[in-house]
Amino acid sequence: MISFPDSSQVLADLGTKVTAGLVRAVDLAADDLQTYRETYPSWVAQHSERGLANWIHDRLWAHLIAELDGHPGVTLTDGEPTRELTVGVGYRLRVKRHRGDGQVSSYATQTALEFFAQGAQEAFPGFEEVRLTAGYEWNPDARKIGEAVLSLRDGQEDLVWLVPLRSAGEGSATGIVQPVQPATPTPQLPSINVPASGQRESTKDR
């Protein structure tokens, strides 16, 4: 059974420079989309969903390069169509659009299947690689970029956790996992009416 790292450990390992860089890159890509929409509204309206996603991906990747290229321990690899960000020897990230349920879209190529399947590649002890999906939440109705997120999944559709990345002061970011859990009803103690001393209980109170 594979043991997955929790989000707090992953964020600590990535460091504030990387997490803050992800947040800023998403924010700048959102600004680019807004400028594009204001300047060429008909072009944006005519984009297919895939075409617009590709345009956003190019802008997001450009901002990631500006934010993180040259940072110690960080390597950006652009082997089109695959673009990856590695941090240290333990983390490899790809940038994806996330739906509201946390799912992402990807062509089922062999490299994509291997990327999403945690533990599929053998590694020496201590050199195991965790593959993460960074990116943003997408509002399909407004066609707008939402919050920067980071997710870990075991297989493309098996989401282990998703972390919204929020700016938390100068040059830092934090992630907070927001699991959806069913509400547990709180048991209620029975209510008993005790008549005052010397009074008879009314029949309507029975």
DRENLUMVEX-207037 format. One line per 4 residues: their letters; for each residue x, y, z of C-alpha. Coordinates in steps of 0.5 Angstrom, whole numbers, m for minus. Example, Ala and Ser with C-alpha at 12.3 -4.5 7.8 and 13.67 -1.06 7.14 Angstrom:
<nukols>
as = 25,m9,16  27,m2,14
</nukols>
This chain:
<nukols>
misf = 0,0,0  3,7,m2  4,12,3  2,19,1
pdss = 5,25,4  0,30,7  0,37,4  3,41,10
qvla = 9,36,9  9,38,1  8,45,2  14,45,7
dlgt = 19,41,3  17,46,m3  18,52,0  15,59,0
kvta = 19,61,m6  16,56,m10  9,56,m7  9,64,m7
glvr = 11,63,m15  5,59,m16  0,64,m13  3,70,m17
avdl = 4,66,m24  m4,64,m23  m5,71,m21  m1,74,m27
aadd = m4,69,m32  m11,72,m30  m9,79,m31  m7,77,m38
lqty = m14,74,m39  m17,80,m37  m13,84,m41  m14,80,m47
rety = m22,80,m46  m22,87,m46  m18,88,m52  m20,83,m56
pswv = m27,81,m53  m30,77,m60  m23,73,m60  m24,70,m53
aqhs = m31,69,m55  m30,65,m61  m24,61,m57  m26,53,m56
ergl = m25,51,m49  m19,47,m51  m16,53,m55  m17,58,m49
anwi = m14,53,m44  m8,52,m49  m7,60,m49  m8,61,m41
hdrl = m3,55,m40  2,59,m45  1,65,m41  2,61,m34
wahl = 8,58,m36  11,64,m38  10,67,m31  13,61,m28
iael = 19,62,m32  20,69,m30  18,67,m22  22,61,m21
dghp = 28,60,m27  34,60,m23  32,59,m16  36,54,m13
gvtl = 33,47,m13  28,48,m18  29,46,m26  24,48,m31
tdge = 23,43,m37  20,45,m43  19,39,m48  13,41,m52
ptre = 8,39,m51  10,36,m44  12,42,m39  15,40,m32
ltvg = 17,43,m26  22,39,m21  24,41,m14  30,38,m11
vgyr = 30,31,m12  23,29,m9  18,33,m13  16,33,m20
lrvk = 10,38,m22  6,39,m28  1,45,m29  m6,44,m30
rhrg = m13,47,m30  m18,44,m25  m25,43,m25  m29,45,m19
dgqv = m29,38,m17  m21,38,m17  m21,33,m23  m16,35,m29
ssya = m16,33,m36  m11,30,m40  m10,26,m46  m9,19,m44
tqta = m2,18,m47  3,13,m44  7,19,m41  1,22,m38
leff = m1,15,m35  6,14,m32  6,21,m29  m1,21,m25
aqga = 0,14,m22  4,15,m16  10,9,m15  9,6,m22
qeaf = 17,8,m23  22,4,m18  27,8,m14  32,7,m9
pgfe = 30,8,m2  30,16,0  29,18,m8  22,16,m9
evrl = 19,22,m13  12,25,m12  8,28,m17  4,34,m16
tagy = m1,38,m21  m1,45,m20  m5,50,m23  m12,54,m22
ewnp = m19,53,m21  m23,54,m27  m30,58,m27  m33,55,m34
dark = m39,59,m34  m35,66,m33  m29,63,m37  m25,66,m31
igea = m19,64,m27  m20,62,m20  m15,60,m14  m9,57,m15
vlsl = m9,50,m13  m4,44,m12  m6,37,m12  m4,30,m11
rdgq = m7,24,m14  m6,17,m15  m8,16,m22  m11,22,m26
edlv = m18,21,m23  m16,19,m16  m16,25,m12  m12,24,m6
wlvp = m12,32,m3  m13,39,m6  m10,45,m3  m12,52,m5
lrsa = m6,56,m5  m7,63,m1  m2,69,m1  0,70,7
gegs = 4,76,7  10,78,3  13,73,m1  10,67,3
atgi = 4,62,1  0,57,5  m4,52,4  m11,49,7
vqpv = m14,43,6  m21,43,6  m24,36,6  m32,35,5
qpat = m34,31,11  m41,29,12  m45,32,18  m45,28,24
ptpq = m52,29,28  m51,31,35  m55,27,40  m60,30,44
lpsi = m62,29,51  m69,27,52  m73,33,55  m78,32,61
nvpa = m83,36,64  m83,36,72  m89,39,75  m88,44,80
sgqr = m89,42,87  m96,42,89  m99,42,82  m102,37,78
estk = m100,36,71  m104,38,66  m107,33,61  m105,37,55
dr = m97,37,57  m98,29,57
</nukols>
